């Protein structure tokens, strides 16, 4: 849980993720990102947003070079 005053609204979450507010709202609608509802307002824990980004990590793999032949 975050200390008082560090919750992010949709705009803050979008800035934190470097994505549009429309995309953040889509993630909420699809239940793909953890969020909290306070009345009708959405709030996000920055640690949850970071975990969402880490969950999408795709590890790099070595590139194999093929010879045309």
ChimeraX attribute file (.defattr): number of C-alpha atoms within 10 A of each C-alpha:
attribute: neighborCount
match mode: 1-to-1
recipient: residues
	/A:1	9
	/A:2	10
	/A:3	7
	/A:4	6
	/A:5	6
	/A:6	12
	/A:7	16
	/A:8	18
	/A:9	17
	/A:10	20
	/A:11	16
	/A:12	15
	/A:13	22
	/A:14	18
	/A:15	14
	/A:16	13
	/A:17	16
	/A:18	10
	/A:19	12
	/A:20	14
	/A:21	17
	/A:22	12
	/A:23	12
	/A:24	20
	/A:25	17
	/A:26	13
	/A:27	14
	/A:28	16
	/A:29	10
	/A:30	9
	/A:31	10
	/A:32	11
	/A:33	17
	/A:34	14
	/A:35	18
	/A:36	14
	/A:37	9
	/A:38	8
	/A:39	6
	/A:40	7
	/A:41	9
	/A:42	16
	/A:43	19
	/A:44	20
	/A:45	18
	/A:46	18
	/A:47	11
	/A:48	14
	/A:49	19
	/A:50	12
	/A:51	12
	/A:52	15
	/A:53	12
	/A:54	10
	/A:55	9
	/A:56	8
	/A:57	8
	/A:58	7
	/A:59	5
	/A:60	6
	/A:61	6
	/A:62	5
	/A:63	6
	/A:64	6
	/A:65	6
	/A:66	6
	/A:67	5
	/A:68	4
	/A:69	3
